[in-house]
Amino acid sequence: MQCNVVQEPTRGKHKNPVRRFFRGLGPPGRFNARVNLEPQRAFLLELAEKSGDFIRPFFANPDLQVELKADQSPVTAADRGAEELMRGMIRRRFPDHGIVGEEFGAENAGAEFVWTLDPVDGTRSFAAGCPLFGTLIALSQGGKPVLGAIHQPLLRQLVVGDGSTTTLNGRTVRVRACARIEDAVLLTTDLSNIARKRNGPAFDALAARAALVRTWGDCYGYLLVATGHADAMCDPIMHSWDIQALVPVIRGAGGVITDWTGGDPVRGDSIVAAAPGLHRHVIEALNR
C-alpha cells in the first residue's frame, strides 16, 4: 500500500422528533473559534471516563441480557445505564444545556448547547463480546457540532475533536495521506445494509478496487480513520446520535465527512468519511 501514516506527537431514515430537530436548524457554519470551550472539553473527558467505568464490567458478561427495541435494534443495561449516568452528570453541571440520547430521547433540545449521546455505539458487537464498539459524545452549539468524542473503554482509547484538531489520549492525530482507492483500507459496518439501502453494485465495484475491505465498523471504524489506520469509512444508515460526534473528530483530523451523496452530514442519514484526496473518489464511485 502507498498510504503513509501521518501522526504528530503531543444508521435508515427515521422521521422522529430528534431527526426533525436537527434538520430544522439553519445551515451549518464554521466552528466558532471565539467561544472558550475548555470547560466543556474537560467535562466531556469526565463523561467518557465515568461512562467507560460503568460500561466495562458488562462486556463479555455471560449474564448480560439483550432486549429488542421497537425498531428491532438491541439494547442492554450498559446502554441504558451509561446514558442515564451521563444525563445526570450533564443536568448537574450544565442545567441549561439540552440533551439528545439514543435511549431516552430529547430534553431541552432548543437550548444553545446540546449534548448528543450514544452510550454504546455498536451494541450488536458489544453484546457478542466483540470490542468493535464505543461511546459517542458530542456537544453542539446552535446546531453545529463543536466537540466530539469516540471512546473505546476496553482499550482506553479516547479520541476528541473540535473541528480543528483531533487527539488520541491527548496526542494529536491526523488522517493519513491516501488519494487512490487502489491504495485504501475501506471500512463499513454492515454489508447487508448497503445492499438493502443503497446502490449495492456501486459499493461492490468500489470494494473490488480497494486494497483492503473490512467490516471494522460502527464508531470504531471512524476512530481508525481519524487516527490514520484506515482510509475510508462508509455507513449507509445513520441516526443523529451516530453522526454528531463524528463531524468534529474527522474534520479535526484533517478528513472530509459528508453523507453518502456528498452533502451535509448533520442533516444526512448516512456517512462517508475519508482523507481529502480520497473522499471525492469514494463519493463518485458510490453514486455511479
N, C-alpha and C positions, 0 to 999 in steps of 0.2 A: 504494500500500500504506500501511496505517496504522501499521505496526510501526516503532517508534523504536529505534535502536541505543543501548544504554546501555553505555558503555565508560569505565572510570576509569583515569587515568594511574597511575604509579609505576614360526556360520553354520550344518542338520538335527540331529536328535537322534543323538548318538553315545554309546553306552554303553561308555565306555572308562575306565581307571583314573583318569585325570585328572578326568573328569566326576564319577566316584563320590567322589573325594577332596573336591571342593568341595561336593557335595551332602551328604556325611556330616558336615559341620561343623554346629555349633549355629546358631541363628537369628542373623541379622545384628543388630548393635547400633550404637550411636553411635560415631563416631570417637573414639579415646582421646586426648583433648587433653593428658593428663598425661604422655605419653611424648614425649621430645625426639627428633624425627625429623630434625633438621638434618643430622647426619652422613649419614643415608641419602638425604636430599634432595640433598645435594651430590654424593653418589656417583651418584644417578640421572642428574644432569646429565652426569657423566663417561661413563656408559653411552651416553647419547644422542649425545654428541659423537663418541665413538670408533666406535660402530656406524654413525653417519652418514658418517664419513670412509671407512669400509670400503665402504658400500653405493654411495656416489655414483659411483665410476668404472664400475660395472656398468650404470648407467641408459643406455638407448638405445645400448648397445654392440652392434654387429652380430654379434659373436662370442658373445653370451650364449646359453647352452644352457638350454632349458627341459625339465624332466623331469616325468612324471606320477607321483604317489604312488599308493598302493594305493586311496585313496578318489577317485582321478582329479583331485585338486587339483594345481595346478602348483607346482614348486619350482625354485629356481635356486641357483647358487653364492653369490649375495648373501644369500639366506635362511639357508642353512646356515652360511656363514662368519660372518655377523653374530651369529647365535645362539651359535656356538662362542666367538667373541670375548667376548661379554657373560658367558657362563657362566664362562669363565676368570677374568674380572675379579671376578665375584662370589665364586668359590671362594677367590681370594687375599685379598680384602678382608673378606669375611664368611663364613668357612669353616663356620660353624654354621647358616647360612641354607639354606633349601630353594630349589629352582629348578624351575619348570614352564615348558616351552617347546613351541612348536608342532612344531619339527623333531626334537627329541631327548627329548621326554617329561619325566618327573618324576624328581627325585632329592631325597631327604631331605624329602619333601613333608609330613611330620608336624611339621616344625620350627615354632617360634612365628612366625618371619618367613619368608615365602616370596616369591620374586621370580617374576613371570609375564611371559614374553617372547613377543612375536610380532614377529620381526625385520623382516619385510616384510608388513604387512597390506595386501592388495591386490596380490598377486603377478601376477594377470592383467593389471592395469593397468600395473604395473611392467614386465612382460615385453613389453608392447605399446608401450612408450615413452610412456605416459600418466602424468602426475605425480600422479594421484589415488591415492596410497598413503602409507604412513608406517610408523613403528616404534612399537609399543606396549610400554610398560614399566610394570609395576605392582609394588607391594610390599604384601603383606597381612600383618596381624598377627592371629593367632588366627582366620584365615579371613575377616577383614574387610579389604577393600582400603582402605588408609590413604594411599597415594600412587599417583598415576598420571601417565603422560606420553604425549602424542601428538607424535611428532617427524616433520616433513616435511624430510628432509635437503637436498633440492634448493633449496627456498625458505628453508631455515634458519629454520623456524618451530617453536618448541618450546613446547608447552602443557603446564603442570604443574599438577595439582590435588591438594588434600589433603582434600577434602570440605567445607572451609570457605571456601577461597579458590582461585581459578584464575588463572594468569598466562600471558601470551603473551610470550615473551622478556623476562620479568621485569616486565611491565606487567599490572596487574590487568584482567581481562576479565569480562564478565557476559553471560548470555543476554539477548536483547532482549525487551522487554515486548510480547508478542503474545498476545492472548486469543481471537482469532477465526480459525477455519480459513480463512475467506474472505480474510484478510489475510496468510496464512502462506506462507513458502517451505518446501515439503515435499520432503525428500530420501529416497532409498532407494538401495541398491546395485544390485539386480538385480530387475527387474520379473518375470522368469520365475520366480524363487524364490517370490515371493508367490503367483503363480498355482498353483504346484505344492504349496506347503506350508501356505498359509493361506487365508483367505477372500478370494479374488481379487476378486469383485464388491464386497465391502465396501471394499477398498482403492481400487478404481476409483471408487466413489462419493465417497470421501474426496478423492481426487486431483481429481475434477471440481469440487469446491468450493474447492480451494486456489488462491491467487493465482498460484503458480508451482510446477511439479513438475520436478525434475531428478534424474538419477542421478549426482550428485556423491558417490560412495559410498565404502565401506569406512571406515577410520578418519578420512579427511579430512572426511567429512560431519559427524562429531561435533566435529571441530575447528571447522568453520564454525558449528555450533550454539553451542558453548561461547564463541566469540568474537563472537557477535551478528550473524553474517552470514547465517544461515539459522535457521529456527524449529522444525523438527521433523525427526528422522531416524528411519526405521523399517527394521529389518532382521529378516526372519522366520527366518533361520538364523544362529546364532552358536555359537562354541565358548568354553570357559572363557578361553583366551588372548586371545580377541577382546574379552571383556567386562570383565575385571578393571580395566584401566587407565581405562576409560570412566567407571566409577562415581564415583571421587573428582573426576575432571575436570568432569563435568556437574554434580554436586552442588555442587562448589566454585564454579562459575559461576552458581549460583542456579537451576539447572534441575532437572527431575524425570526420573529414569531408572528404567524398570521393564522387565519382559518384555512380550510382546505383549498379555497379558491384565491387566496392571497389577500383577503380582506381583514378588517379589524378583528383581532382575536377576542376582545372583550365582548363583542356583540355576536360572536360566532358560536357554533355548536360543534366545532372540530378544531384541530390544531395541527400545524406543521411548523416545526422549529428546526433551524439549521444554521450553519455558518453563512455569512452574507454571500459568498461566491457560489455556494451550493444551493441555497434556498430557491432562487429563481428557477434553476433547472428542475428541482423537485416539483415545484408548483406546475411548471409547464408539462412535465411528464404525467402528473396526476390528473390533469384536466384535458387530456387529448381525447 
